[in-house]
Amino acid sequence: MSNTGDPSDQEILARSDTQPPPGIRAGNLIWVLLALSVMTGAIVSRNDWFLNFVHVMAGVMWTGIDLFMGFVIGPIMRLIDANSRRAIVTRLMPRMIFIMPTLAIVTTTAGWYLAEWRGYFDLDYPDLGWVVASLVIVAVLTVQGLCILLPLNLRVYFEIRSETPDMDRVSRWMRYYVWVVASQGLMQISIIIIMARFVTGL
């Protein structure tokens, strides 16, 4: 086959290694503030439909990303070489730092206000048990997201941006990250089951 002049895979990887990893863009705070503003507007307006829409949309995105990261991206990351893994992580983590905490805050806050407006906190047992179960799961998800995944995102990101990144360490962190995200995906499915119970009536 004749040489068409297209760069080989090795040349592409070598060229990418000479380029600095992308930085954390403060401009992403604009859409974070926009999402929080929409949620705040829904709460202040006391519009049940609007707040329910915000809650459901944020929850769907949060659940979808958790499942995709845990059961699609995770297995792929374990199979690719270190250079490819580094290229993916350096572009993925700066976005995840903004996306996941925002979705977690919007989903849980909107859900809390909806439960309060609809009188779920005033229910008697055993119906109240469904509410308690959802609060426990959401609390675990939020703690995992803000206290485990967010710091882990930052550690991976800054390690990769260092002059001599330890890719073995990054690989260990990413395996842990994927396992935590996968556990979040399973808990998200549990939340969906509980929400389906709320919709059909307690």
C-alpha positions in Angstrom: 0.0 0.0 0.0 1.4 3.4 -0.9 2.1 6.0 1.6 -0.7 8.6 1.6 1.1 10.9 4.0 -1.4 10.3 6.8 0.3 10.2 10.3 0.6 6.8 12.0 -0.9 6.1 15.4 2.5 6.4 17.0 3.1 9.8 15.4 -0.3 11.0 16.6 0.4 9.9 20.2 3.9 11.4 20.1 2.5 14.6 18.8 -0.2 14.7 21.6 2.5 14.1 24.2 4.2 17.4 23.2 0.9 19.3 23.7 0.1 20.5 27.2 -3.0 19.0 28.7 -6.1 21.2 28.7 -6.6 23.3 31.8 -9.6 23.7 34.0 -11.7 26.4 32.3 -13.2 28.9 34.7 -15.7 29.7 31.9 -17.6 26.5 32.8 -18.8 28.2 35.9 -21.1 30.2 33.7 -23.4 27.3 32.9 -23.0 26.0 36.5 -24.4 29.3 37.7 -27.1 29.1 35.1 -28.2 25.7 36.3 -28.2 26.8 39.9 -30.1 29.9 38.9 -32.8 27.9 37.1 -33.2 25.7 40.1 -33.4 28.7 42.4 -36.0 30.3 40.1 -38.1 27.1 40.2 -38.0 27.1 44.0 -38.7 30.8 44.5 -41.6 30.6 42.1 -43.1 27.6 43.9 -44.0 26.2 40.6 -44.4 22.5 41.3 -44.3 21.4 37.6 -41.2 23.6 36.9 -39.3 22.3 39.9 -40.3 18.7 39.1 -39.0 19.2 35.6 -35.6 20.5 36.9 -35.4 17.6 39.4 -36.2 14.9 36.8 -33.9 16.3 34.1 -30.9 16.7 36.5 -31.6 13.3 37.9 -31.8 11.7 34.5 -28.5 13.2 33.5 -26.8 12.3 36.8 -28.0 8.7 36.5 -27.1 8.4 32.8 -23.6 9.7 33.3 -23.0 7.4 36.3 -24.2 4.4 34.4 -22.2 5.3 31.3 -19.0 6.0 33.2 -19.3 2.9 35.3 -20.3 0.3 32.8 -19.1 1.7 29.4 -16.1 4.0 29.9 -14.7 2.0 32.8 -14.3 -1.3 30.9 -12.8 0.6 27.9 -10.3 2.4 30.1 -9.0 -0.9 31.4 -8.3 -2.2 27.9 -6.5 0.8 26.3 -2.9 1.7 26.5 -1.5 4.3 28.9 -1.1 7.1 26.3 -4.7 6.7 25.2 -5.9 6.6 28.8 -4.0 9.7 29.6 -5.5 11.5 26.6 -9.0 10.6 27.6 -8.5 11.4 31.3 -7.0 14.9 30.7 -10.0 15.9 28.6 -12.7 14.1 30.7 -11.7 15.2 34.2 -11.9 19.0 33.7 -15.5 18.6 32.6 -16.5 16.1 35.2 -15.3 18.5 37.9 -18.1 20.8 37.0 -20.8 18.5 35.7 -21.2 15.9 38.5 -21.3 18.2 41.6 -23.7 20.5 39.8 -26.1 17.7 38.9 -25.9 16.3 42.4 -26.7 19.6 44.0 -29.6 20.4 41.6 -31.1 17.0 41.9 -31.0 16.6 45.6 -32.0 20.2 46.4 -35.0 20.2 44.0 -36.0 16.8 45.3 -36.0 18.0 48.9 -38.2 20.9 48.2 -40.6 18.7 46.1 -40.9 16.3 49.0 -41.6 19.1 51.4 -44.2 20.8 49.2 -46.0 17.5 48.6 -46.1 16.6 52.2 -43.9 13.4 52.0 -42.2 14.3 55.3 -45.5 14.1 57.1 -46.4 10.6 56.0 -46.7 7.8 58.6 -44.9 4.4 58.4 -44.6 2.3 56.4 -45.0 4.9 53.6 -42.5 7.2 55.3 -40.0 4.4 54.9 -39.8 5.0 51.2 -39.0 8.7 51.9 -36.3 7.7 54.4 -34.8 5.2 52.0 -34.5 7.9 49.2 -32.9 10.4 51.6 -30.3 7.8 52.8 -29.4 6.9 49.2 -29.2 10.5 48.1 -27.1 11.3 51.1 -24.7 8.5 50.2 -24.6 9.6 46.6 -23.9 13.2 47.6 -21.1 12.4 50.0 -19.5 10.1 47.5 -19.7 12.8 44.8 -18.4 15.7 46.8 -16.0 14.0 49.2 -14.6 11.1 47.1 -15.2 11.6 43.4 -14.5 15.4 43.2 -11.2 15.2 45.2 -10.2 12.1 43.1 -11.0 14.0 39.9 -8.6 16.8 41.0 -5.9 14.4 42.1 -6.0 12.5 38.8 -6.0 15.8 36.8 -3.1 17.4 38.6 -1.1 14.2 38.6 -1.4 13.9 34.8 -0.5 17.6 34.3 2.7 17.1 36.2 6.0 16.9 34.3 6.5 13.3 35.2 3.0 11.8 35.8 2.9 8.4 37.6 0.5 6.6 35.3 0.4 3.5 37.5 -0.9 5.7 40.3 -3.4 7.3 37.9 -4.5 3.8 36.8 -5.2 2.8 40.4 -7.1 6.0 41.1 -9.2 5.5 37.9 -10.0 1.9 38.8 -11.2 3.2 42.2 -13.1 6.0 40.5 -14.9 3.7 38.1 -15.9 1.3 41.0 -17.3 4.2 43.0 -19.2 5.6 39.9 -20.5 2.1 39.2 -21.8 1.8 42.8 -23.5 5.2 42.3 -25.1 3.8 39.1 -26.6 0.9 41.1 -27.9 3.3 43.8 -29.3 5.5 41.1 -31.4 2.6 39.8 -32.7 2.1 43.4 -33.7 5.8 43.4 -35.6 5.3 40.2 -37.5 2.4 41.7 -38.4 4.6 44.7 -39.4 7.5 42.4 -41.6 5.1 40.4 -43.3 4.2 43.7 -43.9 7.9 44.5 -45.4 8.5 41.0 -47.8 5.6 41.3 -48.8 6.6 44.8 -47.7 5.6 48.3 
